Amino acid sequence: MSGHSKWATIKHKKSKVDAARGRAFSKLIREITTAARIGGGDIEANPRLRTAVDAAKAINMPAENIERAIKRGTGELPGVTYEEIFYEGYAPGGVALLVRALTDNKNRTTAEVRHVFDKYGGSMGSAGCVAWQFKPKGVIVIEKNRADEDTVLAVALEAGADDVQTDSSGFTVITPVENFEMVKRRLKETGIEWLQAELTQIATNTVPVSENDAPKVLKLIEMLEELEEVQQVYANFDIPDEILEKIGSAG
């Protein structure tokens, strides 16, 4: 698994929700609309939609906004149709990046993504250059003070998780996409709350990143995530906890 989840956790703890609320709302509305269009408007039968709705509720998006986004996706209300596009490339140090975007203007978004790659020391590649290094998975991040390791292991693995990884900040539960909702449900039933839960792409191999390159890699990822159309950036870096914490504290 890449260290990107650890960096995302640090950012989550540091973030000021109000400052990023507008951008977060916009991204989640796109995701809710697209998920409903692809898989239908029933959150119980559509894991991607349920994940997006849960994320929207976590940042206090009004229920009417969520409902309108679902109805636009199912065609009950008029609205923009977003195309899902993946961009591929490299960050400093040879780190592979897979960028997922939802856009109503492919040419504009491609130009914006390419500009960020170029400006922050990366290089955008052709389709297929890095996608083979990632696999779709569910990831659930649990802070250490929320549960003990034995309980997390027992509940998650019994519910169908692939793996549970432990580090200084807590536990990362990795699941097949089809078992993601079941694992979340069983954790919740056991009283275990999570910090993050998302459907994502997990790197099948990792690239070690030096202390010198680490800030450059994370800056490129941060600036890609700033783009309105970019939903997620997946990376295969391996940055030690102490370097991530140092960068997080400095930020």
C-alpha positions in Angstrom: 0.0 0.0 0.0 1.3 3.5 -0.7 2.0 6.0 2.0 -0.6 8.4 0.4 -3.2 7.3 3.0 -1.0 8.4 5.8 -0.5 11.8 4.2 -4.2 12.1 3.6 -4.8 11.3 7.3 -2.3 14.1 8.4 -4.0 16.5 6.0 -7.4 15.5 7.4 -6.3 16.3 11.0 -4.8 19.6 10.0 -7.5 20.8 7.6 -9.8 23.7 8.4 -13.1 22.5 7.0 -14.6 25.9 6.4 -11.7 27.1 4.3 -12.1 24.2 1.8 -15.9 23.7 2.1 -16.9 25.1 -1.2 -14.4 23.1 -3.2 -15.2 19.9 -1.2 -19.0 20.4 -1.9 -18.3 20.9 -5.6 -16.2 17.7 -5.9 -18.7 15.6 -3.9 -21.7 16.9 -5.9 -19.9 15.8 -9.1 -19.2 12.4 -7.5 -22.7 11.9 -6.2 -24.2 12.8 -9.6 -21.9 10.5 -11.5 -22.3 7.6 -9.1 -26.1 7.9 -9.3 -25.9 8.1 -13.1 -23.7 4.9 -13.3 -25.2 2.8 -10.6 -28.7 4.2 -9.8 -30.0 6.4 -7.0 -30.4 3.7 -4.3 -27.6 4.2 -1.8 -28.1 0.7 -0.4 -27.5 -0.9 -3.7 -24.8 1.5 -5.0 -21.6 1.4 -2.9 -20.0 4.2 -4.8 -23.0 6.4 -4.2 -23.2 5.5 -0.5 -19.5 6.3 0.0 -20.0 9.7 -1.7 -23.1 10.5 0.4 -21.4 9.5 3.6 -18.5 11.8 2.7 -20.9 14.6 2.0 -22.7 14.1 5.3 -19.3 14.1 7.1 -18.7 17.7 6.0 -22.3 18.7 6.7 -23.6 19.1 3.2 -27.3 20.0 3.4 -29.6 17.0 2.7 -31.3 18.9 -0.1 -28.0 19.4 -2.0 -27.4 15.6 -1.8 -30.9 14.8 -3.0 -30.7 17.2 -5.9 -27.3 15.7 -7.0 -28.8 12.2 -6.9 -31.8 13.3 -8.9 -29.6 15.0 -11.5 -27.6 11.7 -11.8 -30.7 9.6 -12.3 -32.2 12.1 -14.7 -35.1 13.2 -12.5 -33.7 16.7 -12.7 -31.8 18.4 -15.5 -28.1 18.8 -15.0 -24.6 18.5 -16.4 -23.2 15.1 -17.3 -19.7 14.5 -16.1 -17.2 12.2 -17.9 -14.8 10.2 -15.8 -11.2 10.5 -17.0 -8.0 9.1 -15.7 -4.7 10.9 -16.2 -1.3 9.2 -15.7 2.1 10.5 -15.0 5.1 10.7 -12.7 6.1 12.9 -9.8 9.7 13.7 -8.8 11.6 10.6 -7.7 9.8 8.4 -10.2 6.6 8.2 -8.2 3.6 7.0 -10.3 0.5 9.1 -10.2 -3.0 8.2 -11.3 -5.4 11.1 -11.4 -9.2 10.6 -11.4 -11.2 13.5 -12.7 -14.9 14.2 -13.4 -15.3 16.9 -16.1 -17.8 18.4 -18.5 -15.0 19.7 -20.7 -12.2 17.2 -21.3 -10.0 19.5 -23.3 -10.0 22.2 -20.5 -9.3 19.6 -17.8 -6.5 17.9 -19.7 -4.8 21.3 -20.2 -5.1 22.1 -16.5 -3.8 18.8 -15.3 -0.9 18.9 -17.8 0.0 22.5 -16.6 0.2 21.4 -12.9 2.4 18.4 -13.8 4.7 20.6 -15.7 4.8 23.4 -13.2 5.5 21.2 -10.1 8.2 19.0 -11.5 6.2 16.1 -12.8 5.6 14.6 -16.2 2.3 13.6 -17.7 2.4 10.3 -19.5 0.3 8.4 -22.0 -2.7 6.2 -21.1 -1.6 3.0 -19.6 1.8 4.1 -18.5 1.1 3.7 -14.7 -2.5 2.4 -14.4 -1.3 -1.2 -14.3 0.4 -0.5 -11.0 -2.9 0.2 -9.2 -5.9 -1.9 -8.2 -9.3 -0.8 -7.0 -9.8 -1.4 -3.3 -11.7 -0.1 -0.3 -9.7 1.7 2.4 -10.9 2.4 6.0 -8.6 4.4 8.3 -9.2 4.1 12.0 -7.3 6.1 14.6 -5.5 4.1 17.3 -7.5 5.5 20.2 -10.8 4.2 18.6 -10.2 0.5 19.1 -7.6 -2.1 20.0 -5.7 -4.0 17.3 -7.1 -7.4 18.0 -10.7 -6.2 17.7 -10.1 -4.4 14.5 -8.3 -7.4 13.0 -11.0 -9.9 14.1 -14.0 -7.8 12.9 -12.5 -6.6 9.6 -11.1 -9.9 8.5 -14.2 -11.8 9.4 -16.3 -9.3 7.4 -14.1 -9.9 4.3 -11.2 -7.5 4.5 -8.0 -8.4 2.7 -5.6 -6.9 5.2 -5.3 -4.7 8.3 -2.1 -2.6 8.5 -1.0 -0.9 11.7 1.3 2.1 12.1 1.9 4.8 14.7 -1.4 6.6 14.0 -3.7 3.7 13.8 -5.1 1.0 11.5 -5.7 0.9 7.7 -8.2 -1.7 6.7 -8.0 -2.8 3.0 -11.0 -4.5 1.4 -12.1 -5.8 -1.9 -14.5 -3.3 -3.5 -17.4 -5.8 -3.2 -16.8 -6.2 0.6 -16.3 -2.6 1.4 -19.8 -1.9 2.7 -20.0 -5.1 4.7 -16.7 -4.3 6.5 -17.9 -0.8 7.3 -21.2 -2.1 8.6 -19.5 -4.7 10.8 -17.1 -2.1 12.3 -20.0 0.2 13.0 -22.0 -2.5 14.7 -19.0 -3.2 16.9 -18.8 0.5 17.9 -15.6 1.2 15.9 -15.6 4.7 14.3 -13.3 5.5 11.3 -11.6 8.6 10.3 -11.8 8.0 6.6 -13.5 5.4 4.4 -13.3 5.5 0.6 -13.1 3.4 -2.6 -9.7 4.1 -4.0 -6.8 2.7 -6.0 -4.0 0.9 -4.1 -0.5 0.7 -5.6 0.7 -2.9 -6.1 4.3 -1.7 -5.5 5.9 1.3 -3.9 8.7 3.7 -4.7 10.9 4.9 -1.8 11.1 8.7 -1.8 14.0 10.7 -0.3 13.5 13.5 2.3 14.6 15.9 -0.5 12.0 14.7 -3.0 9.1 14.1 -0.5 7.9 17.8 -0.3 8.0 18.1 -4.1 5.9 14.9 -4.5 3.4 16.0 -2.0 3.2 19.5 -3.4 2.4 18.2 -6.9 -0.3 15.9 -5.4 -1.7 18.8 -3.4 -1.9 21.1 -6.4 -3.5 18.5 -8.6 -6.1 18.0 -5.8 -6.7 21.7 -5.9 -8.2 21.5 -9.4 -12.0 21.5 -9.3 -12.4 18.6 -11.7 -9.9 16.3 -9.9 -11.5 13.9 -7.5 -8.6 11.8 -6.3 -4.9 11.4 -6.9 -3.4 8.0 -6.3 0.3 7.5 -5.7 2.7 4.7 -5.2 5.2 6.5 -2.9 6.7 5.1 0.3 7.6 8.0 2.6 8.6 7.1 6.2 6.2 8.3 8.9 8.8 10.6 10.4 9.2 12.5 7.1 5.5 12.8 6.6 5.0 14.1 10.1 7.8 16.6 9.7 6.2 17.9 6.4 2.8 17.9 8.0 4.0 19.9 11.0 5.8 22.4 8.8 2.7 22.9 6.7 
